[in-house]
Amino acid sequence: MEKITITFNELRRIKDSLPHGSMQRIADALDIAPDTVRNYFGATNFINGSVPGVHFEQGGPDGGIVAFDDPAILNMAKDIIKESQS
């Protein structure tokens, strides 16, 4: 499994580019709670979801750094964006 590091602002741009219903679609495909997907993108609802393997280091250029131990959600989000643009 590859680890990925991106900026927080890049993560927000990806989240903001997702079409309506994408969080639920990703959650269904990966068999996880929708709030876990939202937390992956920076939300903080830890009652109904978790966010394992995502490390936020705020501050610094472009909103800080986000490191992912498992980029499955990120990769799926990028695929959905590409799909919606074609």
SULLIN-V831812 format. One line per field, one symbol per residue. ss: DSSP state (H for helix, E for strand, L for the rest). psi: psi as a letter, one per 30 degrees, with the letter a starting at -180 (. if undefined). burial: 1 if it has 9 or more other ideal C-beta (glycine too) atoms within 8 Angstrom, else 0. A space follows every 10 residues. Layout:
# SULLIN-V831812
ss: ???
psi: ???
burial: ???
This chain:
# SULLIN-V831812
ss: LLLEEEEHHH HHHHHHHLLL LHHHHHHHHH LLLHHHHHHH LLLLLLLLLL LLLEEEEELL HHHEEEEELL LHHHHHHHHH HHHHHL
psi: kkkkklleee eeeeeffklk feeeeeeeeg hlkefeeeee gflhigefla ikgkjkjlla khfakkkkej geeeeeeeee eeeff.
burial: 0000011101 1101100100 0110111001 0011111111 1100100010 1001011000 0011111110 1011011101 100000
